[in-house]
Amino acid sequence: MIKPLRLLALCAALLLSATPAMSEDTIKIGVPGAHSGDLASYGVPSLRAAQLVVDDYNARGGILGKKLEIIAQDDQCKPELATNAATRLISDHVSVVMGHICSGATVASLPLYTNAKIISMSPSATTPQLTQSGEYPYFFRTIAHDFDQARLAAGFIANRLQAKSIAMIHDNGDYGRGYVEAVRDNLGDKANIVLFEAVNPDAVDFSTVVRKLRRAKADVLVFGGYHPTASKLIQQMRRERVTIPMVGPDGLKDPALIKMAGKDAEGIYTSQPQDTSDLPAYKHARQLHLDKYNAEPGAFYYNAFAATQALINAMEKAGTSTDTQKIMDALHKEYIDTPVGRIRFNERGEAVGVGLAMYQVKNGEFVELEDRIMLD
């Protein structure tokens, strides 16, 4: 009886191991991000972008003989929730991941995806170590990292603003702290750093740091963090008659900043992907959003749209949704026309062909300036 029992157990094990593959009638794409909370204005547009791309592909029959399916997980841009989201997506057997949105959440989740050998692509996580450290070979992004943003901002501060005394304030997160440190490094001996402070992003009262800022007599403030903190800080600065300009990263370029800070947002400078609104792919992506939601897309929508397109295109070109190495090879080699440009990805996972520009809030809108760089 021993041999038949072993044979029966072996057959059962084979049947159980085959069951997931047999039941997978869709190709699952994980979309983790801030779908609620203070930073939902970043995460919801990205989720919408992913769904619209998937709907577009599914309307044409899907890929590889299967339809595509979005599996969403809300992490609120919080590292502790991001690990939970990543764990659920891995257990749901997603083929690839479009997200996370914030750098801290991305840093927390990447070891899990790396261990599972799942490709993830962020439309907005800009911490340099994600690609520069070599620790996360399955990570890609469709946005410039903080070193590029810092290089652009430092040149802008030194050459366009001609500032000599620089104040720096950050929210002590991976993203915010990393950005101001990179700006400081890029400025080098071109400027005098008269204030370098961290604030609690959840604080309501920034009067202490505003008083320090006034005493420092800086020509410009470099802020590292996200728009909710920046809007509170700029309002209190203006209330205390601290009128110096604020320069920040792409985490500030959100209509919510203008809505929250109102007239105090006027003059704020941020970096963000170069305007590509004349591209057919951009117009197509915008129209899909207008048709579905009767509203303009929000922050990082186009980068998320491009990321979702790139992942799906790579699976289609590779002829597989399960062979990670083949999908990665396709991401490195295959160009695709997206709303942010005609892109592929270099050996570190950075998007080749994406432009970065400085913007300024003028009359309640973000206006692109002439200061820009192209990533290669």
N, C-alpha and C positions, 0 to 999 in steps of 0.2 A: 504493500500500500504506500510505501514511502515515495517511490518514484512517481506514481500517478498524482500523489498530493503535491509533490514538488512541481510537476508539470502543470497542474491546475493553478498553483500559486504563481508560476511564471507567466502563464497565459493571462491571469487576472492583472498582474503587474503591467504587462504589456498593454492590456486593454485600457487600464487606468491612465498610463502614460500617453496613450494615443488619444484619449478622449478630448483634452483641450484643443489639440490641433484639428480634430474632426468637427468640433463645435464652433471653431472660429470661422464664422462666415463673413466677418468684417475685419478690416484692418484698423486697429485702434490707435488713435493719436492722443496722448495725454496732454492736457492743457492745465497746468497748475499756475496759480497766480492770485493776486489780490482781487477776488471777486466780490468782496465786501470790505467794510472798514474804511479808514481814512484814505487809503491809497487805491480804492476801487476805481478811481478815475484813470489809473494806469492799467489795471488788470482787466476791467470789463471791455474796453476797446480791443485788447489783445484777444480775449475770448471770442468776441464777435468776429474779429478778423479770421480766426481759425475756422469758425463755423461757416462763414461765408465762402472761404476757399474750399472747404470740404463739400459744401452744398453745390458749388460750381463744378467740382470734379464729378460728384455723384450724378449730377444732371447729365453728364456726358458718359456715364457708365462706370465711373470709378476707375480703379487701376488694377492691373494684374488679375482681372476677372472678379474683383471683389469691390464692394462699396466701402467707403471710409466712415469712421465713427469717432466722434469727439468724446473723450472721457475727461470731464472737468473736475478739478480739485481746488478748493479755496484755501489758500495759505495766509491771506491777509498781509502778505509780505513779512511774516514773522518766522524767524528761523525754526522755532520749535514746532510750528504748524507745518512748515515746509517739509520737514523730515517725515511727518505723518502722511502728508500728501504724496510724497515720493514713494513711501512704502506701499500705499494703496495702489498707486499706478503700476508699480512693479508687480504686485499681486494680481492686478487686473490684466496683466500680460499685454501692456501697450507695446507697440512696435517702436515708436519714437516719442519724444516729448518736445512740445513747443512751450517753453517756459524754463525756469521761473521768471518773474518780472523784476524783483529787487535783488540787489547783489547779496545782501545778507542771507536771504532765503535760498539763493542759488548756491552760495558757499556751503550752507548746511546740507543741501540735498545732493550735491554732486558726488560725494563718496558713495552714496547708495546707487546712483545710476552707473558710476564707474565699476563698482563691484558686479552689477547686473549686466554690464556691457550694453547699456542702452544709450543711444544718442539723444542728447538734449540740445536744444537751440533756443537761446534767449533773444528777444527783440529789444531788451533794455538793460540787462545786467552788464555794467561797465567796469567792474573791478578788474584791473589788469591781471592779477594772479590767476584768474580763471583760465586764461589762455597762455600767459607768459611763463607760468611755473612748470608746465609740462605734467602736472599731476592729474589733469583731467583730459585724457586723449579723446573722449567721446563728446566733448563740449564744443559748441559752435555759437556764434552770435551774428546778428545782422546790424549791429550798431558799433560805433567807435568806442574803444575802451578809454579809461580815464587819462592815460598818458597822452593819447591823441587830443582829447578834450583840453587837457592841461596845457599841452604845447600850443594849441590854438589860443586859449585864454591868456596865457602868459605873454605871447606876442602881441595880443590885442591890448593888454594892460600897459605893456611897456611902450608900444609904438603908437597905438591909436589914442589911448587915454593919457599916455606919458606920465603915468603915476610913479611916484618915487617912494612914498610911504604907504605900506600895504597892511591892512588888518585882515585877519583870517579867523573865521568862526565856522565850526562844523558840529554835526549832531552826534559825533563819536561812533558812528556806524561804519561798516566796511566801505560803503559807497562815499559818504560825506567826508570822512577823515582822509580816505585815500585820494580824493580829488584835490583837497586843499594842499596836502603834502606834495602831490605831483606838481601843482601850480608853483608852489614854493621852490621845488627843485628846478623847475624850468626857468624861473625868474633868476635864480642864482644871485650874482652880485649886481643885477640890474635894479634891484629895489631893496628897501629897508623894511623888514617885517616888524611892525611896531606893536602888534597884538596877535596872539595865537591862542584861541580859547575854544573849549568844547561846551555845548549846552545840552540840556535834556530836551529832546524833541517833544516830550509830553508836557513840558512846563507851560504855564500860562503867562507868567511874569518874567520878562527878560530885562528888567530894569537894571539889574546889576551889571550885566555885560554891555548894555547900551551906555551906561555911565563910563565904563572902561573904554568903550569905543569913542566916546566924545573926548575923553582926556587924551587918547592916543593921537588925535589929530591926523588920522590917515587920509590919504587921497582917495582910496577906494576900499571897499569891503569885498573880499572873496568869501563866498558862503558855500559850504559843502553839505548837502542834504536834500530833502524833498520839499515840495511846495507848501505843505501845511505849516511846517516850521518857518520857512522863509517868509510866508505871508504874515505870520504873527510878529516875526522879528522886524520886518520892514515897516509895519504899521507903528510899532513902538519906537523905532528909530525916528520916523518922521514926526511922531507926536512930541518927541524930545528934541526936535529940530536938528537931528543928525541927517544931513542932506547928501552925504557922499553916495556915489553910485554903488549898486550891488552887482557883482559878477558871479554867476553860478553855472552849474552843469545842466544837463538835459532834464534832471529831476525837477527843475523849476519851470520848464517850458510846458505848461499845462494851462488851458483856459481857466481851470479852477483857481490858479494863483491870482489871476486878474479879478475873478469873481470874489474871492475872499479878501484880497487886499485893496480892491477898488482903485481909486486914484493914486494910492501910495505905491502901486505896482509900476507906475509910469517910470520909464527910464531903466528898468532892470535889464541886465544883459545875461543871456544864456547861450549855451552851445547846443546844437541839435543837428540832425541830418539835414543836408542841403535840400533846398526846395526842388522837388522833381515833378511838380504838378503838370508839366508839359508832356510828360511821358504817357503813352497810351496805356501802359499797365497801371499807372497811378489813376488815370481817369476811370479805368474799368473798376478798380478797387473802390474808388470813391462812389461811383454810381451804384454799385452793389449795396453799399451802406445806406445811401440815400433812399434807394428803393425799399430796403427792408425796414429802416428805422426813421426815415423822414428827418434825418439830422446829419450834421457833419460828423465825421469820425473824431474820436478823441486821441489823446496822447499815445504814441507808439503803435497806433493802429497799422500804419503802413509797414513798419518794421516787422510786426507780427504777421501781417499778410505775406510779406516776403519770406519770412522764416517758414511758415506753413507750406507755401509754394515750393520752397527749396527742398524741404524734407520729402514731400510727396513726389516731386520730380526725381529726386535721388533714388527713392524706392522703385519708381517706375523704370528709370534708366538702368538700375542695377538688376531689375527683374526679380526682386525679392523684397519682402518686408520683414525678414527674419535674419538675414545675413548682415550683421553689423559692419563687417569689414568692406563688403561690396557697396553698401550704402555710403560709407565714409569715402570710399574711392570716387564714387559718383559726385559727392559733394565737393571734393577737391578739384575734379576735372571738368564737370559739366556746368557751363554757364546757363543762367536762366534769366529771362526778362521779368523784373519785379517792379513794384511801385517805387522802390528806392534806387533802382538802377539795374543794369545788366551785371549780375554778380556770380561769383563762385567763391570758394573758401581756400585760404592758404593752409599750409601744413599745421598751423597753430589753431585753426578754426576761426580766424578773422575773415570777415567779408571783404573781398577784393572788388573795388568798383563803387564803394559807398563814399559819398562826399559829406563833409562836416562843415558847418557854417556858424557864425555868430548871429544872434538875433537880439533885438531890443523891443521892449514894450513901448509902442507909440500909439497914442489915442485909443488905448484899450485893446490893441492887437499886437501880436508878435510879428515884427517886420525883419526880414532877412537883410543882413548887412553884407558888404563886399568881402569881409574877412572870412576866408574858407580854406580848407585843405582837402585833398583827395587821398583816400586810403588805398594802399597797394601792397 
